Amino acid sequence: MKDFDSRWQKLVTAARQAPVAREETAPYGFATRVAAGAMCDAGPTVLAVFGRFSVRALWIACLLTLAGVAANYVVFAGSTGDDQNLIDPVSEVFTNAS
Amino acid sequence: MADETFDLFACLARVRQRDQSAARELVEHLYPLVIRIVRAHLPRRVAEEDLAQDIFLKMFTRLEQYKGAVAFSHWVSRIAVTTCIDQLRAQKRRPEFRWADLSEKEADVLDSVLTSDGAVAANDALASRELVYKLLGQLKADDRLVIQLLDLEQRSVAEISELTGWNSSLIKVRAFRARGKLKKLFQDLERKERK
């Protein structure tokens, strides 16, 4: 590893000497384009608005369902007792056949 | 970044109020910092301007999260480094490193590094840098970034930790793994050179 280290260090030392003479100012129009893009995109997207309203709608639907069940609880509870008094046509057919 | 008169905090306040000209000034002010990072870690086949644009757009999107705990330039550098590393992770590594992939100058430099004890000639610096980048291209994106920051940019482990968000143990493990891979690469190249 020591041998490798000295070789690698020799190579990177040489690499660090390479001149960096490239332009470092933003190309013409770059800053304007980026700034315009950033300022336009920053508002809430259609998808985000839809998502927020969807969650609200879900909560409202749940509350309405619960309110509906609560309001009609008496009807639901009473209907199970009445079912026992109903005539079962299938069993009647079997009874008459035998 | 050289503009001493630039009032960063006033500019940030204006950007937060959706001032487009302030946003443009901020981009122009930060461009040298961002483009240096982009050029140092640019993946193959990715245009540096596109990558710089992605970094600036991310910066504007996350601007509300900046609370001033660190220098703004550090905060932007971190966004730039993580964006570059995401791009590097997305690209596939070259399957094999071959002598045939090197230019004549790069092959000379590699030959000199492998066979002689002397330093590389000063006029071979550019070829050396290209060669280093080709060798680093064989590493995983995270390992490559660590070696590049440690050896080429001579950053400390603490600085790398600040830039990447990785803890120092992870950085050391990645550096060790990367050096192991580079060592194997050197050995393979040396064997091929002897043949």
Interface residues (C-beta under 8 A of the other chain):
Chain A: M1 F4 D5 R7 W8 Q9 K10 L11 V12 T13 A14 A15 R16 Q17 A18 P19 V20 R22 E24 T25 A26 P27 F30 A31 T32 R33 V34 A35 A36 G37 A38 M39 D41 A42
Chain B: R18 Q20 S21 A23 R24 E25 L26 V27 E28 Y31 P32 I35 R36 R39 E49 A52 Q53 F56 L57 F60 T61 V109 V113 L114 A119 V120 A121 A122 D124 A125 L126 S128 R129 L131 V132 D151 L152 Q154 R179 L182 K183 F186 Q187
